[in-house]
Amino acid sequence: MDCGYFRICPMGVWKRCFGTFHRNEKGGYWDRSSHFGQCSQFLRYTYCCGAGKTGYARCGRIENARQLFDMMPKRNIVSWNALIAAYAQHEPIEESLILFCQLQQTDIKPDRVTFTSVVTACATLAVLDYGKHLHGHIIRAGFESGISVGNALVSMYVKCGNIDDARLLFNNIERNTVSWNAMIAGYAQHSHCEDALELFSQMQHAGVKPDQVALASVLSACASLAALEHGKRVHSHIIRNGFGSYLSVDNALITMYSKCGSIEDAFQTFDMMSERNVISWNAMIAGCGQHGCGKEALKLFAQMPQTGIEPDQISFVSALSACSHSGLVDEGLQLFDSMCQDYCITPREVHYACMIDLLGRAGHLDEARDFMKSIPFAPDANVWGALLGACRMYGNIDLGKHAAECLFQLEPQNAAKYVLLSNIYAAAGRWDDVAKVRRIMKDRGVQKQPGCSWIEVKNKVHTFMVEDKSHPQTEEIYSTLEDLARQMEAAGYVPDTNFVLHDVEMEQKEHSLYHHSEKLAIAFGLISTLPGIPIRIMKNLRVCGDCHTATKFISKIVQREIIIRDANRFHHFKDGLCSCGDYW
């Protein structure tokens, strides 16, 4: 093709050529690399060269775009913006920041497009300090109020974890749907879930229609809070506004229902999906695992390849975790071998941690220790943590101490690991060792995360700590617990004082057990909901053994299903039994 064609080719035609894989006037296609050689003769035409460079960048040939840029005898802001934007979206992303610095050394002033791209690069790289410096530059240039630049800044602060500055900026810019999405997603991703729900409500009141991005984010917030009723209202909004066909929304619904304790609704959503991807299957398998439905999880895993979807690394993590929570040791071992042999997936730290957890929960501590020796790299905190948790369950003091010491080196500020070792000593009555662990925590400035439980009633989340008396209905809650205690003892319940991790008198231990946070939340649920309605409790730590036993008695006495989600899994208590089969 004669290069004269390009000299007279308008910019729009050039862009259309790149948008259609370089279709020529004869309806054929030409090779990108040969096209680059032909184009090099007219690089003095800066305007067209900028358009051509954009085409190369969109095709992912950023090296060709850079060659064109470097060969240009003269550049304008379009040329700079095209390459900066390309690097902001492709590796090496740092190059976009370097180019921006080079641009500042010229007489060409950056515009809104420039700043949007560079801020996007800062967000991807999570370089908050440089992002703040850039924000100052944007203010001085008078571009902060622009929608594209403002949205990019909000996203940058969110991705860098600076939620407060993101919200401050959000409140002072012109907003569109992208602005709301970025802020809601930021709240959901950084555990400000109640703020995410509140902002979602404000978005609707402002007359801005939520799209699939906002809906997926707010469903994630509902999942984290276990706010089932709120999640159901969002689901109704999805149905009314025709978002039910969006894959990302359906996937978020599966996760929300699973994490809110309604595995039946999760299955119903999954079964009604017209299209599924690997994320859909992974979410459903993970949900089954969390609810102790290990065999159902393995059935789903086996169905995946039959639908043309290959399991990925996350699929195996979900399936192995399901085996662990259900005691399916042989199936888990076979699954691990299949991952390596049948799917050629190299196990990562998380897969080995699942295997140690699988063996450890089943009481095979020696096999777990031997399996660790086969790990081709130094075990990480997840692996040692799984072993320490198993030692806590089975009272293996020596191995638990060794695992804890390794964890203290890897995660010296993780209080949970110190607490686990302290619990091992306390269960064995070694109070001097308990005191020693607590002194180490104090010396290192490590603070234990307090246990808490919460329940959603009438769209409001109520939170309880151990022996909490801050709730307005405290008197009624404690009175209900006293009545339950009498009925439980009459039915044969004996408090398990092994779970009181302090060297105090037996009577004081029993009194402390009755006022654990999950028991307070259950009592509040009983007095605040209608008979027959399941009570759903969430706890930030592992439910203690005594509370597990007590909840089985309570479920039979009050004839209510009680669902507790702790840090590891779900427990469905009904008629005096738990879905975990006392295996957790």
C-alpha positions in Angstrom: 0.0 0.0 0.0 1.4 3.4 -0.9 2.2 5.6 2.0 0.6 8.5 0.3 -2.7 7.0 1.5 -1.7 7.7 5.1 -0.8 11.3 4.4 -4.3 12.2 3.4 -6.0 9.7 5.7 -8.2 11.5 8.3 -7.6 10.7 11.9 -11.0 9.1 12.3 -10.3 6.7 9.3 -7.0 5.8 10.9 -8.6 4.9 14.2 -11.3 2.8 12.4 -8.5 0.9 10.7 -6.9 0.0 14.0 -10.3 -0.8 15.5 -10.9 -3.4 12.8 -7.5 -5.1 12.8 -6.1 -2.8 10.1 -8.6 -3.6 7.3 -7.3 -2.3 4.0 -9.3 -0.9 1.0 -9.4 -4.3 -0.6 -11.1 -5.8 2.4 -8.1 -7.7 3.5 -5.8 -7.4 6.6 -2.1 -6.5 6.8 0.4 -7.4 9.4 1.0 -5.0 12.2 4.8 -5.1 12.0 4.9 -4.5 8.2 2.4 -1.7 8.7 4.8 -0.1 11.2 7.5 -0.1 8.6 5.2 1.7 6.1 4.0 4.2 8.6 7.5 5.3 9.6 7.9 7.4 6.5 5.3 10.0 7.6 6.1 10.4 11.3 6.5 14.1 10.7 2.8 14.3 10.6 2.3 14.6 14.3 -1.4 14.6 14.4 -1.8 11.3 12.4 1.1 9.8 14.3 -0.7 10.3 17.6 -3.7 8.5 16.1 -1.6 5.7 14.9 0.1 5.3 18.2 -3.2 5.0 19.9 -4.1 2.2 17.6 -1.0 0.3 18.4 -1.6 0.8 22.1 -5.1 -0.5 21.9 -3.9 -3.6 20.1 -1.5 -4.2 23.0 1.6 -3.5 20.9 2.9 -1.0 23.3 6.5 -1.5 22.2 5.5 -0.4 18.7 3.7 2.6 20.1 6.8 3.6 22.0 9.0 3.3 18.9 6.6 5.6 17.0 6.7 8.0 19.8 10.5 8.1 20.2 10.9 8.6 16.4 8.6 11.6 16.3 10.5 14.8 15.5 7.7 16.8 17.2 5.1 15.8 19.8 1.9 17.4 21.1 -0.3 16.6 24.1 -2.3 14.0 22.1 0.9 12.0 21.5 2.0 12.2 25.1 -1.5 11.3 26.4 -1.8 8.3 24.1 1.5 6.7 25.3 0.9 7.7 29.0 -2.6 6.1 28.8 -1.2 3.0 27.2 1.4 2.5 29.9 -1.2 3.2 32.6 -3.0 0.0 31.3 0.0 -2.2 30.4 3.2 -3.3 31.9 5.5 -1.6 32.8 3.0 0.7 34.4 5.8 2.7 36.1 6.7 4.0 32.7 3.6 6.2 32.6 4.9 8.1 35.7 8.3 8.4 34.1 6.7 9.8 30.9 4.7 12.2 32.9 7.9 13.6 34.5 9.4 13.9 31.1 6.3 15.8 29.9 6.7 18.3 32.7 10.2 19.1 31.4 8.7 20.3 28.1 6.7 23.3 27.2 3.5 21.2 26.8 1.1 21.4 29.7 -0.7 18.3 30.9 -4.5 18.3 30.5 -7.4 16.3 32.1 -6.6 13.3 30.0 -3.0 13.3 31.1 -3.9 13.6 34.8 -6.6 10.9 34.6 -4.1 8.4 33.1 -1.3 9.2 35.6 -3.7 9.0 38.6 -5.0 5.7 37.3 -1.4 4.4 37.2 -0.8 5.6 40.8 -3.9 3.6 41.8 -2.7 0.4 40.1 0.7 0.8 41.7 -0.7 1.9 45.1 1.8 4.7 45.4 -0.2 7.0 47.7 2.6 9.6 48.3 3.1 10.2 44.6 -0.7 10.2 44.2 -1.1 12.9 46.8 1.7 15.0 45.1 -0.1 14.6 41.9 -3.4 15.6 43.5 -1.8 18.9 44.5 -0.6 19.4 41.0 -4.2 18.8 39.7 -5.6 21.4 42.2 -3.1 24.0 41.1 -4.0 23.3 37.4 -7.7 23.6 38.2 -8.7 20.2 37.1 -9.9 18.6 40.4 -13.6 19.3 39.8 -13.7 17.5 36.5 -15.6 14.2 36.5 -12.9 12.0 34.9 -10.1 13.4 37.1 -12.2 13.4 40.2 -13.3 9.8 39.7 -9.7 8.7 39.1 -8.6 10.4 42.3 -11.3 8.8 44.3 -10.3 5.4 42.9 -6.7 6.1 43.7 -7.3 6.9 47.3 -9.6 3.9 47.6 -7.1 1.5 46.1 -4.3 2.9 48.3 -6.5 2.3 51.4 -7.1 6.0 52.2 -10.9 5.8 52.6 -11.3 9.0 54.5 -9.6 11.2 51.9 -11.5 9.3 49.2 -14.8 10.2 50.9 -13.7 13.8 51.5 -12.9 14.2 47.8 -16.1 12.3 46.8 -18.2 14.9 48.7 -16.6 17.8 46.8 -16.6 16.7 43.2 -19.2 16.5 40.5 -20.5 12.9 40.6 -21.7 10.4 38.2 -22.4 6.6 38.4 -18.7 5.9 38.3 -18.0 8.1 41.3 -20.7 6.3 43.4 -19.4 2.9 42.3 -15.8 3.7 43.3 -16.8 4.9 46.7 -19.2 2.1 47.5 -16.7 -0.5 46.3 -14.0 1.1 48.4 -16.1 0.9 51.5 -17.0 -2.7 50.8 -13.4 -3.7 50.0 -12.0 -2.1 53.2 -14.5 -3.5 55.7 -16.5 -0.3 56.0 -19.6 -2.3 55.1 -22.2 -0.3 57.0 -20.9 2.8 55.2 -21.3 1.0 51.9 -24.9 0.2 52.6 -25.6 3.8 53.7 -23.9 5.3 50.6 -25.9 2.9 48.4 -29.1 4.2 50.0 -27.9 7.8 49.4 -27.2 7.0 45.8 -30.7 5.9 45.2 -32.2 8.9 47.0 -30.0 11.2 44.8 -31.7 9.8 41.8 -28.7 7.9 40.5 -29.6 4.5 39.2 -27.3 1.8 40.5 -25.6 -0.3 37.8 -24.2 -3.8 38.0 -21.0 -2.6 39.5 -22.7 -0.8 42.5 -25.0 -3.8 43.0 -22.2 -6.3 43.1 -20.3 -4.1 45.6 -23.3 -3.6 48.0 -24.0 -7.3 47.9 -20.4 -7.9 49.0 -21.0 -5.5 51.9 -24.2 -7.4 52.8 -22.2 -10.7 52.7 -19.5 -9.3 55.1 -22.1 -8.1 57.5 -24.3 -11.2 57.1 -27.1 -8.7 56.5 -29.5 -11.2 54.9 -32.6 -9.0 54.9 -30.8 -6.1 53.4 -29.3 -8.5 50.8 -32.8 -9.7 49.9 -34.0 -6.2 49.3 -31.0 -5.6 47.0 -32.0 -8.8 45.2 -35.5 -7.5 44.8 -34.1 -4.3 43.3 -32.0 -6.4 40.9 -35.1 -8.4 39.7 -37.2 -5.3 39.3 -34.6 -3.4 37.3 -33.5 -6.2 35.0 -30.0 -6.9 36.4 -30.6 -10.6 36.9 -28.9 -11.5 33.7 -25.5 -9.9 34.7 -23.0 -12.6 35.5 -21.1 -10.5 38.1 -24.4 -9.7 39.9 -25.5 -13.4 40.0 -22.1 -14.4 41.3 -22.3 -11.8 44.0 -25.7 -13.1 45.0 -24.4 -16.6 45.4 -21.7 -15.3 47.7 -24.0 -13.1 49.6 -26.6 -15.8 50.3 -23.8 -18.3 51.2 -22.2 -15.9 53.7 -25.5 -14.9 55.2 -26.3 -18.5 56.1 -28.9 -19.2 53.4 -27.2 -21.9 51.3 -30.7 -22.8 49.9 -31.1 -19.4 48.3 -27.5 -19.6 47.0 -28.3 -22.9 45.3 -31.5 -21.5 43.9 -29.6 -18.5 42.4 -27.0 -20.8 41.0 -29.6 -23.2 39.4 -31.4 -20.3 37.8 -28.4 -18.8 36.1 -28.5 -19.0 32.3 -24.7 -18.6 32.1 -22.0 -19.5 34.5 -18.3 -19.0 34.6 -15.5 -20.4 36.9 -16.3 -17.7 39.5 -19.9 -19.0 39.7 -18.8 -22.5 40.3 -16.1 -21.5 42.8 -18.6 -19.4 44.8 -21.1 -22.3 45.0 -18.4 -24.8 45.9 -17.0 -22.5 48.6 -20.5 -21.9 50.0 -21.1 -25.6 50.3 -17.8 -26.0 52.1 -18.6 -23.2 54.6 -21.9 -24.9 55.4 -20.3 -28.3 55.9 -21.8 -29.8 52.7 -18.5 -31.4 51.6 -20.1 -34.1 49.4 -22.2 -31.6 47.6 -19.2 -29.4 47.0 -17.3 -32.4 45.5 -20.3 -33.2 43.2 -20.3 -29.6 41.9 -16.5 -29.8 41.4 -17.0 -33.0 39.3 -19.7 -31.3 37.2 -17.5 -28.3 36.3 -15.5 -30.0 33.5 -18.7 -31.5 32.1 -20.0 -28.0 31.4 -16.8 -27.0 29.6 -15.3 -25.1 32.5 -11.9 -26.2 33.8 -11.3 -25.8 37.5 -8.6 -23.2 38.4 -6.5 -22.8 41.5 -9.3 -21.2 43.5 -11.6 -24.1 42.6 -9.2 -26.5 44.3 -8.8 -24.3 47.3 -12.6 -24.2 47.7 -12.9 -28.0 47.2 -10.0 -28.9 49.5 -11.5 -26.6 52.2 -14.8 -28.3 51.8 -13.1 -31.6 52.4 -11.4 -30.3 55.5 -14.6 -29.0 57.1 -16.4 -32.3 56.4 -13.6 -34.7 57.4 -13.3 -36.1 53.9 -9.6 -36.9 54.2 -9.3 -39.6 51.5 -11.2 -37.4 49.0 -9.0 -34.4 49.8 -5.8 -36.4 49.2 -7.1 -37.6 45.9 -8.1 -34.1 44.9 -4.7 -32.8 45.7 -3.1 -35.5 43.5 -5.5 -34.8 40.7 -4.7 -31.1 40.8 -1.0 -31.9 40.1 -1.4 -34.9 37.8 -4.7 -34.3 35.8 -4.8 -30.5 35.7 -1.1 -29.7 35.8 -1.7 -27.0 38.4 1.3 -26.3 40.7 0.1 -26.2 44.3 0.6 -22.9 46.1 1.0 -22.1 49.8 -2.8 -21.9 50.2 -3.3 -25.4 48.8 -0.7 -26.9 51.2 -2.3 -25.0 54.1 -5.6 -26.7 53.1 -3.9 -30.1 53.2 -2.4 -29.4 56.6 -5.8 -28.3 57.9 -7.5 -31.4 56.4 -5.1 -33.8 58.1 -4.9 -31.8 61.3 -8.6 -31.4 61.8 -8.9 -35.2 61.4 -6.4 -35.7 64.2 -3.6 -36.9 61.8 -1.0 -34.6 63.3 2.0 -36.8 62.5 0.8 -37.1 58.9 0.4 -33.3 58.8 3.9 -32.8 60.0 5.3 -35.2 57.5 3.3 -33.6 54.7 4.8 -30.3 55.6 8.2 -31.8 54.8 7.1 -32.3 51.2 6.4 -28.6 50.6 9.0 -27.4 48.1 9.4 -24.0 49.8 9.4 -22.6 53.3 5.9 -23.0 54.9 4.1 -19.6 55.3 2.0 -18.4 58.1 -1.2 -20.1 56.7 0.5 -23.5 56.8 1.9 -23.1 60.3 -1.5 -21.6 61.4 -3.4 -24.6 60.2 -1.0 -26.9 62.2 -1.3 -24.7 65.3 -5.1 -24.8 65.1 -5.0 -28.6 64.9 -2.7 -28.7 67.9 -5.2 -26.6 69.8 -8.0 -29.0 69.0 -6.1 -32.1 70.0 -4.0 -30.7 72.8 -0.6 -31.4 71.3 1.5 -29.0 73.4 5.0 -29.7 72.0 4.1 -29.5 68.3 1.8 -26.5 69.0 4.6 -24.7 70.7 6.9 -25.3 67.7 4.3 -24.1 65.3 3.6 -21.0 67.4 7.3 -20.1 67.6 7.6 -20.3 63.8 4.5 -18.1 63.5 5.8 -15.5 65.9 8.8 -15.0 63.6 6.6 -14.8 60.5 3.8 -12.7 62.0 5.0 -11.2 65.3 2.0 -8.8 65.6 -0.7 -11.4 64.9 -2.5 -11.7 68.2 -4.5 -14.8 67.2 -1.5 -17.0 67.1 -0.4 -16.0 70.7 -4.0 -16.6 71.9 -4.0 -20.1 70.3 -0.8 -21.1 72.1 -2.2 -19.6 75.3 -5.4 -21.6 74.9 -3.3 -24.8 74.5 -1.6 -24.2 77.7 -4.8 -23.1 79.5 -6.6 -26.3 78.4 -3.7 -28.3 80.0 -3.9 -26.2 83.2 -0.4 -24.8 82.6 -1.2 -21.4 83.9 2.4 -20.3 84.3 2.9 -20.8 80.6 -0.3 -18.9 79.9 1.0 -16.0 81.9 4.3 -16.2 80.0 2.6 -15.9 76.7 0.6 -12.9 77.9 3.8 -11.2 79.1 5.3 -11.7 75.7 2.3 -10.2 74.0 2.5 -7.2 76.4 6.2 -6.7 75.8 5.7 -6.8 72.0 2.7 -4.5 72.1 0.4 -7.2 70.7 -3.3 -6.8 71.5 -5.9 -9.5 71.4 -8.9 -9.0 69.1 -12.0 -9.0 71.4 -14.6 -11.6 70.5 -17.9 -10.3 69.4 -21.1 -11.6 67.9 -23.8 -9.8 66.0 -27.3 -10.3 64.7 -29.5 -8.4 62.2 -33.0 -7.6 63.4 -35.4 -5.3 61.5 -32.6 -4.0 59.3 -30.4 -3.1 62.2 -27.2 -4.9 63.3 -26.9 -5.5 67.1 -23.4 -6.3 68.4 -22.5 -8.0 71.7 -19.2 -8.6 73.5 -18.6 -11.1 76.4 -20.6 -10.1 79.5 -21.9 -7.1 77.5 -24.4 -4.9 79.3 -24.5 -1.9 77.0 -27.6 -3.0 75.0 -30.9 -1.1 75.8 -32.6 -4.5 76.4 -29.8 -5.9 78.6 -32.1 -6.8 81.5 -34.5 -8.8 79.3 -31.5 -10.5 77.6 -29.9 -11.6 80.8 -33.3 -12.7 82.2 -33.8 -14.9 79.1 -30.4 -16.4 79.5 -31.2 -17.3 83.2 -34.4 -19.1 82.1 -32.5 -20.9 79.4 -29.8 -22.0 81.8 -32.3 -23.6 84.1 -34.0 -25.5 81.3 -30.6 -26.5 79.8 -29.3 -27.9 83.1 -32.6 -29.8 83.6 -32.1 -31.3 80.1 -28.6 -32.5 81.0 -26.3 -29.6 80.0 -23.1 -29.3 82.0 -20.9 -26.2 81.4 -17.5 -27.1 79.9 -15.2 -25.0 82.0 -12.2 -26.0 79.9 -13.2 -23.1 77.6 -12.7 -20.5 80.4 -9.1 -19.6 79.8 -8.4 -18.0 83.2 -7.3 -19.6 86.5 -10.4 -18.8 88.5 -12.9 -20.7 90.7 -15.2 -23.2 89.1 -18.4 -21.1 89.9 -16.9 -18.0 88.3 -15.9 -20.1 85.3 -19.5 -21.3 84.8 -20.9 -17.8 85.3 -18.5 -16.5 82.6 -19.5 -19.1 80.1 -23.2 -18.2 80.3 -22.4 -14.7 79.1 -20.3 -15.3 76.0 -21.2 -13.0 73.2 -22.9 -15.6 71.0 -25.2 -16.6 73.9 -26.2 -12.9 74.4 -26.9 -12.6 70.7 -29.0 -15.7 70.7 -31.0 -14.5 73.7 -31.6 -11.1 72.0 -32.7 -13.0 68.8 -35.2 -15.0 70.8 -36.9 -12.0 72.3 -36.8 -9.9 69.2 -38.1 -12.3 66.5 -41.2 -14.2 65.9 -41.4 -17.9 66.9 -40.3 -20.3 64.1 -38.0 -17.8 62.4 -34.4 -18.9 62.2 -32.0 -17.0 64.3 -28.8 -16.0 62.4 -25.7 -15.1 64.5 -22.3 -14.0 63.3 -19.1 -14.2 65.3 -15.6 -12.8 64.4 -13.8 -15.7 66.1 -14.2 -19.5 66.3 -17.2 -20.5 68.3 -16.1 -22.0 71.6 -16.9 -25.6 72.4 -19.2 -24.8 75.3 -21.2 -22.4 73.3 -21.5 -25.0 70.6 -22.9 -27.5 73.1 -25.2 -25.0 74.7 -26.6 -23.9 71.3 -27.6 -27.5 70.5 -29.6 -27.6 73.8 -31.1 -24.2 73.1 -32.2 -25.1 69.6 -34.1 -28.1 71.0 -35.6 -26.3 74.0 -37.0 -23.3 72.0 -37.7 -25.4 68.8 -35.9 -22.8 66.6 -33.2 -23.2 64.0 -30.1 -21.3 65.1 -27.4 -20.5 62.5 -24.0 -19.3 63.6 -21.3 -18.2 61.3 -17.9 -18.1 63.0 -14.5 -17.3 61.6 -14.2 -20.7 59.9 -17.6 -22.0 58.9 -21.4 -22.1 59.4 -23.1 -24.2 62.1 -26.8 -25.0 61.6 -28.4 -26.0 65.0 -31.7 -27.7 64.9 -33.5 -30.2 67.3 -30.4 -30.5 69.4 -28.0 -31.3 66.6 -25.5 -29.4 64.5 -24.8 -29.7 60.8 -21.1 -30.0 61.5 -21.6 -33.3 63.3 -19.4 -31.9 66.1 -16.6 -31.8 63.6 -15.1 -28.4 63.2 
